[in-house]
């Protein structure tokens, strides 16, 4: 094999044990109806070997499908008065690829991530496509990667993390069945989004754009996060600043300064961040359907680019406080309405606290969890704030991004470096 090569087996269909119930799941929840059919890839990288990773995980996957049969199904459409409702039916199986890499886990770089995951043939998933693709790659050092690529219509990040956690439990023999009893169908207990919110969310998640963007793997330094949080907390405005608020503020500020450059300081810029609605919507324990929204925050270029990061974090805090309004009978407010998806828009998703970092297939938790986008373009400038690895957040928070054009990548990295406390001048001594 040449340097950086990955050798893949032909995909095999993994199905659950025979005799299961293949009941149709109608996707009637308003949260299911706002999700576009895009492929999402979570990459879990493990530095501690387990015996026969591909065989172990393939067997556990089959056992898990006995409890998560819709994961092995396919989409179909039901016509209704509002257009089309989707349903999941059957249990045709999950394509599984066993692979081996010629390099060690320590040598994995952004250009190599694509080879570690199976992908859908098109930019959007079709009804006949599997809802989940799995690839297990063994590195030359003995470590391995588990890549789950799924149609977002099936589930959101927390739902996929729950499923992978169940596969891990079965792989290491922790229990004869998953410790969390799964629930996919909405039994009517979920609160519904008002029609105005559904319409705005559909536009916010609509995959209509195609941009040439640079894939960047960056770390927001821990000392920078700490400084932003300290400055935020010093103002005494509500509870302590979260790591997400600090990281999102830094990313939005740096990107605006580096990439949104041909407009005036009064021009609007928008941040869209994903919000998990399970608690607010009353999701039952074990529910693994979609239950998230995109919360918009619009400001001016000048306020974001020239303001302190702590001030930008306060904007984000205020937008978070308005999230419950999305479920109110009146629905979306003017500020929370449909957002024009342009290069001045940034979408931030956080995979922290979803459970990906807890997946354990027998050798312990992943050394790293990251995201990969397979499309030829992307719907809108986006990034994922990744969960901590086995070393925690000691060095900072990892972010995988597709949010600047190649000609703006160097400027963005320079803005991020300039914000680091290590690069800032020391305070002048007191006279």
N, C-alpha and C positions, 0 to 999 in steps of 0.2 A: 504493500500500500504506500502511496505517496504521502508526504507530510500533510497533516490535516485531513486525511481521508476518513470517511465513515462508510463502512460496508453494511448494507441493510439486507435483511431477508425479505422474501415476498410476504406481503401482509396475510395474516390468517384471521379468520373471523372467530372471535371469542363469544360464545353464547353462555347463558346461564344453564343450570341443571334442568333437565326435562321436567315437565309437569307443572311449571309455574303458571301463574295467572297473567295473561297478556291483555288485561283490561285496557280499554282505550282511555287515554287521559286527555280531556278537553281543556285547552289552554284558555280558560275564560277570565282569568284574573287580569285586571287592568295593568298590572306590572308585567305580565307576559306579553301583553298586546303592544307595549311601547318599545320592545326590544328588536333591533334589526338582526337579520340572519347572518351575522358576521362570525368568522372563526376567531377564537381566542386561544392562545397557547400559554400554559403555565409550565415552566421548566424547573424541576426540582433536582438539584445537583448534590450527590452524596459522596463524601470522601472516605467512608468506611465500607469495605466490601461486605457482601452477603453471599451465601452459596447460590450459584446459578441464578443471577438476578432476573433474567428474562423468564425462565421457567417458573420461578417462584411467584413473580408478579402476575404472569399470565394465569396461573392456576387460581391465585387469590382474586383476580379480576372476574373470572368465571363464577366463583362463589359469591362475590359481591353482587353480581347481576341477578342472583336469585332474590335479592332484597331491593334492588334498584332496577327492575326490569325495564322501565321507560328509557333508561340510558341506552339500552340496546335497540330501541325502536327507531321508527322513521316518522317524518312529518307527513301529514295530509291536511287538506283544507276542507272546511265546512262553510258553505255560503250562508250568510245571515243578512239581516236588514242593513247592517253597517258595513258590509263588504265581505271580508273573509275572517273566519275564526280558524285557528289551527288546532290540530289534535295530534297526539303521539299514539301510534298504534304498532302492534307487533313487537317482536324482539329478535330482529334479523341478526343482530350481533355487532360487536365492536371490532373494527380492524386493529390488529396488533402487529407491530413491527419489532423484531429483535435485531439489534445492530451492535457493531463494535467499532471503536474509534482507534486510530493509530497513534493518538496522542494522550497525554495524561490530563486529568482534570485541571491541574494547575495551569495548563497551557490553553485552556478555553478562553477565547476572546469573542468579541461581538460578531465578527464575520463568520465564526464557526457555529454560532447558535442555531442557524437555520438547518444545519445537517442533523441536529439532535432531535428533530420533531417531524412527525408526519404532517401533511398539509392537505387542505381541500384543493380540488382542481381549479376552482374559480375564486374570484374576489368575494362573492357572496355564496352562502351555502344554499343548495337546492333541497327541495323536499325529499328527494330520493337519496341524498347523501346521509351517511351515518351521522348520528348526533355526537359521537365521540370517536376520536382516533387516539391510540396510545402507542408510544415508542419507548422502548427501554434500550439505552446505549451503554455498553460496558467500555470504560476507558482502559488504556494500557496500564495504568497504575493500579487497577482493581476497583476504583470507584465507579459509579454509574450515574446515569441520568434517567429520570422518569419525566416524559413529556406528555401532557394531556392537552389535546387540541379539540375544542368542542364548539358546537353551534351555540351561540349566546341565547338562542331561543329556548334551549334545554334548561339552562340554569345560569345563575350569576356566579361570582367568584366564591362567595361563602358556600353556595350549594356544591360547587365542584370540590372545594376543600373538604367538605364533609364526606363526599364520596371517596376521595383519595384517602382520607383518614380511615374509612371503613375497609378499603382494599388493604391498607397497611396493617390494620388489626388482624385481618384474616391471613395475611402473608406471614406474620410472626407468630400466629397461633395464640393470640391473646385471648380470644373467645370464639365460640362456635358460630356466633352471629355478631353483626356490628353492635356496638354498645349504644348507639343512637338509632332508634327506630325511625326509618325514613318515611317521609310523606311528600309526595309530589303534587297530587291534585289539590286544587283549592276547594276546600269543603264549605266555602261560604264564610269562614271565620275571618278572612282577610278584609280589612277595610279597602274600599275602592277609591281610586283617584278620580276626582271630578272630570267631566268631559273636557273642560278647558285645559286642565293639566295634562291629560292624555294627549291632546292635540299638540301642545307645546313640547312635550317630551318626545313625541314621534319625530318632530322636526329636529330637535336637538340631537337625536341619535340617528338621524337619517344618513345612510352612507352614500351621499351624492357627489362628494368631492374626490378629486384625485390629485395629490400633490407629491412632488419629488422632495422627500424629507430625509435628513441624515439620521441614521440609527446611532444614538449615543448612549453609552453606559457611564454614568457619572455617580460620584458620591458627594452628597452635601455634608461637609465636615461637621463632626460632633461639636467642635468648639463654636462654629458659626451658629448651629442650631441652639446651643446653650445661650449664646449672646442674645439672639432674637427673643428667646423665651424670657430671659431676665429683663430685657427692656420692656417687653409686653407686660410682664407681671408687675413691674415697677409702677405702671400707670394705674394699677388697681381696678381695672375694668373687668369685673367678672372673675370667673375661675382661672386657674393657671393655664398658660398657653400650652397647647399640645404639640407634640413633635410634628404631626401632620400640618397643623396651621403654620408652624415655622418653616417647614420644608416647602410647602406650597407657596408661601409668600416669597421665599428666596427664588424659587424657580420662576414664578410669574414676573417678579421684578427683573431678574437677569435676562429672561427671554425678551421681555418688552424692550429693554434697553438695547439688546443686541439685534433683534430681528424686526421689530415694528419701528422702522426708521424713516420711512418716506411719507409720514403723516405728521400733522401738527400735534402739539401736546394736548389739544382739546379733543382729539379724535377718540372715539370709544374703543376700549379693549375689554374683552370678556374672558372670565375664568368660568369653566364649567367643572364642578367636581362631583364625583359619584357619592351618593349618600345611601347607606344601608337603612332600609325602612322597616326591618323585621319587628323591632320593638314597637315602633309607632303604629304599624299596621296590624299588630296583634297576631303575627305569624306563630303558629304552634311549634313546639319543639320538634326538631327533625325535618321541618319543611325545607325542601331544597329546590323549590322553584325560584323564579326571578322575584326579587323584592327590593329593587333599588331604583333610584331616580338620579337625574343630573340636576344639580342646583346651580343656577346661573348667578354670576356676580359681574356686573358691568360698571366700569369706572372710566376715567380718562387716561390716556397714555401718560400724561405728565404726573398724575397722582401716583401711578404705579411705578413708573421708571425713576422718578425723582424723590419719591417718598422713602422714609425709613422702612426697612423690612418689617419692623414691629407694627408700624401703622398699616401696612398691607395685611399683616396677620390679623389686625383688628377688623379690617373689612371682611375678611374670611369668617371670622367669628360671628359677626353680625349676620352674614348670609346663612351660616349654620343655624343660627337662632330662628331663622324664618322657615326652616324646612318643615316643621309641623303644619304650616299654613297650606302646604301643597295638598293636604288631606281635607282641608276645610271645605264646607259645602260650596263656597264661592269659587274655590279652585285657585288657579294661578293669578297672581297679581300682575300689574303691568311690569314691574321689575323682574318678575319670575317668568315672564312670557317667552314666546318662541325667540330663539337667538339665531342671527345670521351666522352661518358657519363659514368663516373666512380665515385668512392667515393671521388675523388679529385675535382669533379665538384660541384658547388653550384648554384642553380637557385633562384633568388630573384624576386618576383613580388610585386609591390606596388599597394595597393588599395586606396591609398590616392588620393584625387581629382578626383575620378571616379563618385562620387555621392551616394554611398551607405549610407554615413553618413547623407544625406539629406532626406532619406525616412521617411515619416510621415504618419501613418495610422490613425491619429486622436488624439494621445496623445503627440505628439512632436517627436523629433528626437531620434534615438536609443542611449541608454546609452553606447552601445559598438557594434562594428562590428568585426566579426572574421571569420576565415576560418577553414574548417574541411575536412580532407581526410578520406574516408571510405574504401579504398582498403586494402587488406591484406598486400600489400607491397607498395612501391612507385617507380615511374619511375626513379627518380634521387633525390639526396638531395635538398630539396626545403623549401622555407619559403615565407610567405606573410607579408608584412609590412602593418599593419592595419590602417585605418583612425582614427582620433581622436574621442573620445566619447563626451558626453555632458560636460565633464570637460576639454575638449581640450587636449593639450599635456603637461599639467602642471607637471605631474609626469614622463613623458617620452613618448616614442613611443612603442606601443604594437606590438609584432611580434609573430605569430604562426608558428612553425617550425617543419619540419620533416627532419632534416639534419645531425644528428649525430647518430651513433649506441649507444645502451644503455650503453655500457661500456665507451663511451666518453662523456656522458651527464654531469656528475659531473665536469669533467675537463673543458668543455665549460662554464658552469655556473661560475666556479671559475675564468676563464679568463675574463669573462664579469665583474664580481665583482671587479677584480683587476684593470680594466681600469677606474672604477668610480673615479672621483676626490676625493670623500670622503675617498677612500681607499689608496690614494697616499700620500707619505710624503710631508709635507709642505716644501717650499723652505727654504734653510738655510739663516739665517739673515745675512745681509751685515756686514762686519767687521767695 
